[in-house]
Amino acid sequence: MNKKYIVWMLLLLASRAAFGQAAGTPRTITPTAAAPTITILGVPTGAMLQSQGTGNASINLGPVSYFKGTSVPGEARRKNQGSFVISTRFALRVDCPGNSSSQVNLAALRLDASASHSIAIDGIALGPAAQMLAPSMPCGSSGEHRLDVEIPVSTPAGPIGSTLAFTATLKR
């Protein structure tokens, strides 16, 4: 049996405010404090990044199969018992207007609830709660990351996709 899947990852950029504020003391923002911006970048060793406009990007991992492997340059496949993992690389750049010497916390979360496949960045499993990718990253810097999508062989053939969000919070 040769099941084929087409895998899409929609990578969203979001500020902390996009996910609401915690209850309690209201947070005041001074006019000079600009929110950090995150840019998703392709890397030579990764799959091609497709831009969807400001604040969005997607990676089309193309048709993949447990038996036939991957079809897109910049991908790697690993077979496990009962599943296979498709991996690629990408980069995230964080800019902080007006705060070029500041540090940020960089986190990621999964916005969908699909149980058909799991997603990890740099070995950190993503779910509906934000997971820290970099506890201290200098503004104006970028870092390369590995995206792993694990697909159980029991998943029905056909397209699968997920939406991820990245947040950068200034360290105070």
Secondary structure, 3 states (H helix, E strand, C coil): CCCEEEEEEEEEECCHHHHCCCCCCCCCCCCCCCCCEEEEECCCCCCCEEECCCCEEEEEEEEEECCCECCCCCCEEEEECCEEEEEEEEEEEEECCCCCCCEEEEEEEECCCCCCCEEEECCEECCCCCEEEEEEEECCEEEEEEEEEEEECCCCCEEEEEEEEEEEEECC
